[in-house]
């Protein structure tokens, strides 16, 4: 019986922001300024935005899971909750194991430090000792392909170099859960193939990989299952080809 790496039950995430006014009210307010004794804070109204609503799923240890959905579907918010960056508004979530995530280009990198210095900084932030980083350093640099530029400040790196080095650091850690956002969207085809092979190897060793990508063909090759999100809710969760076919059909009809 496989162990459950992630269990989410009815997860919701709400953001509170200023309520948007119709254009007519906005223009009227600009032309006619009303004098009111009420304080500004009392006059303000708040709009509740649900980024996620009643999201439930279970992910087994060692699975590669893809997340798809249009912009604003809730994918980034979900990954931030999975990465423990933000908390849900309500619902139950259980994550078993240490989590390492690459959600944005250059996440965890200090622009004024060199690639070498950032490898040690990122590794220590993610729980590696200096001796562990020492043992893995050459493999990290070789996999990333940055070569002699490892001793250059990362502010001079391209977006592709950022992602390659960031992914390489994460891939050589021992965290049980690896979370990646659009790592396959940056870099050349050779590195994408290396990433996919590495993710297969990680899953084969019992690591769980969670991946957001708009490259559906890559998800078909890589993922055991796919979660399709729309407007903060799970539309489908299941076998990769079935979910991606349904997703493609929905996009074609939109």
N, C-alpha and C positions, 0 to 999 in steps of 0.2 A: 504494500500500500504506500503510495507516494505521499510525501509530506506537503502541506500547504504552505507556500511562501508568503502569499498575500491573500487576505480575506477582507473584503469590503461589503458592508451591509447598509443600504439606504444612506450612503454618504451624500451630504448636501454642502454646498459652499455658497454663501451669500456675501455680496459686496454692497455696501451702502454708499451712495453717492448723491450729489445734488440733483434734484428732479429737473428734467429738461422741460422748458416751456415751449409751447407752440410759437412759431415764427411771428405770428400776429401779436401775441402778448409781448414778445421780446421787443418788437419795433415800437409798440405803443408805449412800453416802459421807457424806451430811449427818448421818445418825443415828449411825453408828458411825465414829468417827475412828480410823484405824489409825496406829500409831506405826511409822515406818520410818526406817532409817538412811540410805536412799538420798537423794540430793539431788533437789530438785524438777525440775531440768533433765533428769535421767536418767529420771525417772518420766513425763515428758511424752511423748505420742505425737502424730504429725503426720498430718493427712489431706491428700491431694493432690486438688485440685479442678481439673479441666480445663475452662477457659472456652472454649478453641478446640482442635479436634483435626483435623489433616490438612485444613486449609482451602486450597483451590487455585482460582485463577481468573485470568483476564487481562481487563483493562479497556483499551479503546482511547482514545486521545486524542480529546477532544471528545464523549465519550459522557456521558449522564446515567444514572446507575445508582442504583436504589433498593434498600434493604435492608429486609426484613421478617422477622418472627419474634416469638414470644411473649417476655414478660419473662424474662430469664435465658438467652436463646438464644445470647448471645455478641456481639450487635450493638455494644454500647458498647465492649467490649474490642477488637473488630476495628477500630472507628473510632480508638481510641487508638493502636493499632499503625500504622494508616495515617497518623495525625497525628504519628507519631514521638514520642508522649508516653511510651509504654512499648515494650519490646522483646519479641519472641516468645521462647518457651523453646527452640523449635527450628523448623527449616524455612528456606526461602529466600524473601526478599522484595526486590523491586526497584521503587522509586518514582522515576519520571523527572519532574523538575520541582519547583518550589517549592510548598509546601502551606500553605493557610490553613484553619483549622477553627473552627467554632462548635459546641461540644459541650454546653455548659451555659449557662443564662441568666446573662448578665453576665460570661461568661468574658473575662478580660483587663481588666475594668473595675475601677477603684479606687472604692469607694463614697463616699469623701470628696471625690473630684474631680468637677468638672462634666462634663457630656456633652462639651463642647468640649475640655476637657483630656484626657478619655479617648479621644477620636478621635485626638488627636495621640500619646497614649501607645500606643494599640493599633496605630496605623499604624507607629510607629517600631519596635515589637516585631516587627511582621510585615515589616519590611525597607523601609519607605517613608522617603524623605528628607523633611525639613520642607517643602521647596519642592514636592515631589509632593503632600503632604497639603494644602498651601495651595491648589494648583490644583484639587484634588478636593473641598475642604471643603464648598463650597456645594452641590454635587451630593449629597454624603453626607447632609447635613442635610435637603435637600429630599426625597430618597428616603425617609428614615427617618420623616418626618412629625412629628418632635418639636418643630419650630418654635422659639419663644422659650425653651422649656425646655432647649434645648441648653446654657444657662448655669446650669442648676440641678444641684446635686449628684445623682449617679445613685442614691444610696441612697433618694431619694424617687421614683424612677421605678417604674412598674408593670412587671410581667414582660413585658408586651407592648412597652413602650417599650425595655426592655433588648434584647429580641430584634430589634426593628426597627432600632435604632441599630447593634447588633453585626453584623447581616446587611448593613446598608448599608455599613459600613466594609469588610467582606470583599468585597462585590460590586464595590467600586470599586478594589480592588487589582489587581495584574497577576500574581498567583500563578497557576500553571498548573492546580493542583488545588484545588478548593473542597469542604470536607467539612462537612456540616450534620446536626445531630441534632435532629429534631422542631421545626425552625424553622417548619413550617406548622401546628403545634399551638397556637401563641400568636398573638394579634392578631386583628383583624377580617377579614372576608372580602375587603375591598378590598385590604388589604395582602398577603394570601395570593396574590391574583391578580397583584399587582405582583411578588411574589417569584417566582412561577412564570414570568412573562414574562421577568424578569431572568435566571433560570436558563437559559431557552431561548436568550436572546441570548448569554449567556456560552458555552454549548456551541457555538452557531453560530460564535463567534469562535475556537474551538479549545480552549477551557477544558474541563476535565473536572470534572463535578459528581457527588459521592457523597452520597446523601441517605437518612437513616433517617426513616421516618414510619409511623404506624399508620393514616393516612388513605389508604386504598387507592385511592379515587377520584382523589385528587390524583396519586398515583404513576402511575395509568393514563394521565393526561393528559400527564405530564411526562417519564417515563422511557423510555429506549430498551430497557433490560433491567432485570431484577430478580434479586437474590440472596436466596433464602429460607434462613434459618439456623434450626436447631433443635438444642438441646443441644450447641452449639459446633461443629456440622458443617453443611456445605452440603447441603441437600436438593435444591434445584433452582437452576439459573442459566441464564437464557435470556430469550426474548422476553416482554415485560411481561405481556400478557394471559394467556398460557399459564401462567406461573408463578403469577400472582395467582389464577387460577381454581383451580389445584391447591391453593394455600394456603387459599383460602376453603372448598373441599371438605373439606380436612383438619380445619379448625376446626369445621365443621358436624358432622363425625363424632366429634369429641373428646368 
